[in-house]
Amino acid sequence: MAAVAAVSAFAVDFKPQWDQDPLGGFQDAAQEIAAAKFAPPPAEIPAFSKIDTIFPELVAKIKPSVVKVRTETGGGTGFIVDSRGYLITNAHVVKNFSKFEIKLNDHASVPGVLVAVQPARDLALIQIESKRVDWPALEISERDPQEGETVATMGYPWGLPFSVSLGIVSGISRQKPQEGNAFGCASTYIQIDAAINTGNSGGPLVDMNGRVVGVNAVLISAVREFHGIAYAITPGDVKAFLEAFLPHNRMP
């Protein structure tokens, strides 16, 4: 009993120092931090950090202009370039067909007819057969994109609904890939790392201003699956093609 009493007395009398001052030196440090003056946040957030806000709005604006082009044996993607219902796709998408089913973003389908095809640039022009004259057309950029520039691909890969992928321009003035790796035959291409797959051919490559800076055309892969390298036709080739084949008698 005496031993128990001695232990109890020790337990009551023993008071560790940290019980009396639990924060110790940390309390002083916290007060110093609270009193410190920090630099105010920047008045303007850098543009690249705004992409989460800008990009969804950009996609929503462009989406109605991107269509699915269907043939009897397959198809690809296209995009409207003129309010009269003219759209661009790849020559290798249309192949030898002259009539197409154009599936719009609202899931409606309309007929389309081939207007022109230029294998040398791997481009084709189709007109939607409709009396409508206010189709939402995309603007073709006056400039080529720069290396490192943020771009996006849009289209219908593997038969999926509308899809979008973000990436950068990896290189410019790329030459035609080795035979067997390329679908198209344009002389030079823009290299991108934004994903394209089977079905993306003919879709737009757009910059962060919503302008078309290329036409998705070539997947560089031995197994026809995306491996981080894809090619797009330059906006210069697109504009030259339209100047040659797009009818100029525009509707008022």
C-alpha positions in Angstrom: 0.0 0.0 0.0 2.8 2.3 0.8 4.3 1.7 -2.6 1.0 2.5 -4.3 0.6 5.7 -2.3 4.1 6.8 -3.3 3.4 6.3 -7.0 0.0 8.1 -6.7 1.7 11.0 -5.0 4.4 11.2 -7.7 1.7 11.2 -10.4 -0.1 14.1 -8.8 3.0 16.1 -8.1 4.7 15.6 -11.5 3.7 18.4 -13.9 5.6 18.4 -17.2 6.6 21.8 -18.4 4.7 21.4 -21.7 1.4 21.0 -19.8 1.8 24.6 -18.6 2.9 25.9 -22.0 1.6 23.5 -24.7 2.8 25.5 -27.7 6.1 26.5 -26.2 8.2 28.3 -28.8 5.7 27.5 -31.6 3.3 30.1 -30.2 5.8 32.9 -30.7 6.6 31.7 -34.2 2.9 31.6 -35.1 2.5 35.2 -33.9 5.5 36.3 -36.0 4.1 34.6 -39.1 0.7 36.3 -38.5 2.3 39.7 -38.3 4.4 39.2 -41.4 3.5 41.2 -44.6 3.2 39.1 -47.7 3.3 40.4 -51.3 -0.2 40.9 -52.7 -1.3 38.4 -55.5 -0.7 39.6 -59.1 -3.4 41.8 -60.5 -3.5 39.9 -63.7 -3.4 36.1 -63.8 -1.1 34.8 -66.6 -3.0 33.8 -69.8 -1.9 30.2 -69.7 -3.6 29.7 -66.3 -6.9 30.8 -67.7 -7.2 27.9 -70.1 -9.7 26.0 -67.9 -12.1 28.9 -68.4 -11.3 29.8 -72.0 -11.1 26.3 -73.5 -14.7 25.1 -72.6 -16.1 28.2 -74.1 -14.0 27.8 -77.2 -15.1 24.2 -77.7 -18.8 25.1 -77.3 -18.4 27.8 -80.0 -16.6 25.5 -82.5 -18.6 22.3 -81.9 -21.6 23.1 -84.1 -19.3 23.6 -87.1 -17.7 20.1 -86.8 -19.5 17.3 -88.6 -19.2 13.6 -89.2 -18.8 12.6 -92.9 -20.1 9.1 -93.7 -19.6 7.1 -96.8 -20.7 3.6 -97.7 -17.5 2.1 -96.4 -16.5 4.4 -93.6 -15.9 8.1 -93.2 -14.2 10.7 -91.1 -14.7 14.3 -89.8 -15.3 17.6 -91.6 -15.9 21.2 -90.7 -18.0 24.0 -92.2 -16.0 26.7 -93.9 -18.8 28.7 -95.6 -22.2 29.8 -94.4 -23.7 28.3 -97.6 -23.0 24.8 -96.2 -19.6 24.1 -97.8 -17.3 21.9 -95.7 -13.8 20.6 -95.9 -12.5 17.1 -95.2 -9.6 14.9 -96.4 -9.4 13.5 -99.9 -8.7 10.1 -98.4 -12.0 10.3 -96.5 -14.2 10.8 -99.6 -12.2 8.3 -101.7 -14.2 7.6 -104.9 -17.6 8.5 -103.4 -19.6 11.5 -104.5 -22.6 11.3 -102.1 -22.3 11.5 -98.4 -24.3 11.5 -95.2 -23.4 14.5 -93.0 -24.2 14.0 -89.4 -24.5 17.3 -87.5 -23.7 18.1 -84.0 -27.4 18.0 -83.0 -27.6 14.4 -84.3 -29.6 15.4 -87.4 -28.4 13.9 -90.7 -28.4 15.8 -94.1 -27.1 14.7 -97.5 -23.9 16.1 -98.9 -22.4 16.1 -102.4 -18.8 16.3 -103.6 -17.8 19.6 -105.1 -14.0 19.2 -105.5 -11.2 16.9 -104.5 -7.4 17.6 -104.7 -5.3 14.5 -103.8 -2.1 16.6 -104.0 -3.2 18.4 -100.8 -5.4 15.6 -99.5 -8.4 17.9 -99.3 -12.0 17.6 -100.5 -14.8 20.1 -100.6 -18.4 18.9 -99.9 -21.6 20.9 -100.0 -24.5 20.2 -97.7 -27.7 19.8 -99.8 -29.9 22.3 -98.0 -31.5 25.7 -98.6 -30.1 27.0 -95.4 -27.6 29.8 -95.8 -26.5 30.5 -92.3 -24.4 27.5 -91.4 -21.8 28.2 -88.7 -18.5 28.5 -90.5 -15.0 28.4 -89.0 -12.4 30.9 -89.9 -9.1 29.8 -91.5 -6.1 31.4 -89.9 -3.9 33.7 -92.0 -0.8 32.3 -90.3 0.9 29.0 -89.6 1.0 28.0 -85.9 4.3 28.2 -84.0 6.3 25.5 -82.3 5.1 25.1 -78.7 1.7 26.8 -79.5 -1.3 25.3 -77.8 -3.8 23.7 -80.2 -6.8 21.4 -80.1 -8.1 18.6 -82.4 -11.8 18.0 -82.8 -13.7 15.2 -84.5 -15.2 11.8 -84.3 -12.6 9.2 -83.5 -13.5 5.5 -83.7 -17.1 6.3 -84.3 -17.5 8.0 -81.0 -19.5 11.2 -80.5 -17.8 14.6 -80.8 -14.4 14.5 -79.1 -11.7 17.1 -78.4 -8.1 16.7 -77.5 -5.6 19.4 -76.3 -1.9 19.5 -77.2 0.9 21.6 -78.7 2.6 22.1 -82.0 5.6 19.8 -81.9 7.2 20.8 -85.2 6.5 22.6 -88.5 7.4 22.0 -92.1 7.4 18.3 -91.7 7.9 16.3 -94.8 5.6 13.5 -96.0 6.1 10.4 -93.7 7.4 7.1 -95.1 4.9 5.2 -97.3 2.6 3.0 -95.2 2.5 5.5 -92.3 0.5 8.2 -94.0 -3.0 8.4 -95.4 -2.5 11.8 -97.1 0.0 13.2 -99.5 0.4 16.9 -98.8 3.9 18.2 -99.3 4.5 19.5 -95.8 2.7 19.1 -92.5 2.4 20.5 -89.0 3.4 18.0 -86.3 1.2 17.9 -83.2 1.0 15.8 -80.0 -2.8 16.3 -79.6 -4.5 13.0 -80.1 -6.0 12.0 -83.4 -7.2 8.5 -84.3 -9.1 6.7 -87.0 -12.2 8.9 -87.7 -10.4 12.2 -86.9 -9.2 12.7 -90.5 -10.6 15.9 -92.0 -11.3 17.5 -88.6 -10.1 21.0 -87.7 -6.9 21.8 -85.8 -7.7 25.1 -83.9 -5.7 27.6 -82.0 -6.8 29.2 -78.7 -8.6 32.0 -80.7 -10.8 29.5 -82.4 -9.2 29.8 -85.8 -8.4 26.8 -87.9 -4.6 26.4 -88.1 -4.7 23.0 -89.9 -6.7 20.0 -91.0 -6.0 16.7 -89.2 -4.7 14.2 -91.7 -2.0 11.8 -90.8 -1.4 9.4 -87.8 2.2 8.4 -87.4 2.1 4.9 -86.1 3.0 1.4 -87.2 -0.2 0.0 -85.8 -2.6 2.9 -86.6 -3.0 3.9 -82.9 -2.0 7.3 -81.5 1.5 7.4 -80.2 2.0 11.1 -79.6 2.8 12.1 -83.2 0.2 13.3 -85.7 0.3 15.5 -88.8 -2.1 18.3 -89.9 -2.3 20.1 -93.3 -1.2 23.7 -93.1 -3.6 26.6 -93.2 -1.8 27.9 -96.3 -2.7 24.7 -98.2 -6.3 25.0 -97.0 -6.7 28.6 -98.1 -5.1 27.8 -101.5 -7.5 24.9 -101.9 -10.6 27.1 -101.1 -9.5 29.9 -103.4 -9.3 27.4 -106.2 -12.5 25.4 -105.6 -14.9 27.3 -103.4 -17.6 29.1 -105.5 -17.3 32.8 -105.0 -20.9 33.7 -105.9 -21.8 34.0 -102.2 -25.3 34.4 -101.1 -26.3 37.9 -99.7 
